[in-house]
Amino acid sequence: MKLIILTKKNILYEGKINSIKVPGKKNCFHILKNHIPIVTILSIGKITIYYRYNEKKIIYLNNEGILELKNNKITILID
């Protein structure tokens, strides 16, 4: 899958990933390859990016955001 995390000023992350765990409004959820298309609001919390087997990168969010997933491309907009 391809992931891009954007703010108003710059790109925080861009690259290929295996999966991602994000903070939803009620609970965290994990997105894997070939997930159905979704658009959702993200809560304050952390995003965990799994980009290789047993390797991860964690980005801490200060504010809410929006996630869009379509055709294995994830776009996250955060403040």
N, C-alpha and C positions, 0 to 999 in steps of 0.2 A: 504494500500500500504506500501511497505518497501522503506526506503530512506537511502542512504549512501552518505555522502559528504567527499571526500578525497582530501588531498594535497600531495605533494611529501614526506612529513615527517610524517603525521599522519592522523587519522580519526577525522574530526571535528564533525560529527553527524552521528548517526546510530540508526534507530528505525522505528516504525510504525507511519504512518501519515494518515490524512484524505485527504489532498490536499496540493498543493504547488503552489506558484506564483513566477515566475522567470523572469529575464530581458533578453528578446530575442534581436536579432540584431536590429530589427525595433521597437518592442513594448514589453511590459511585457505580459506574458500569464499565465493562470491558468491551472494546470493539475489535473484532477479528476480521481477517480478509473475507471478502464477499458478503459482508453485512448488508442488509437491506438499506436503501437510502433513507436518511433521517436528517431533520433539522431540529436542534434542541438548545435550550438555555442551560448554561453551566453555572454552578454555584461557586462560591469562594472555596478554595481548596487547592489540591495539587493535581497535576497531570503527570502520569507515569508513562513514559514512552519506552516500549520494548523494541529495540532495533536490531538485536542479535540474540542468539540463544543465551539465556541467563545473563544478559547485560541490559542495564536500564539507565535511563537518564530522567531525573525528576526536575520539573519546573514548578515552582510555587507561584500560585496566582494571588494577587491582592484583591481583585474584583471579579465580578461575574463576566461571563462571555457567551459567545454563540458558537455552536459547532454545526457544520454541514458536512455530510458524507454522501458521496455519489460516485459510483463506478470506481471504488477503492481509492478515492481521493478525499482526504479529510482536510477541511479548512476550519481553523479556529481563530476567531476574532476576540481579542481581550483588550480591556481598557488599561 
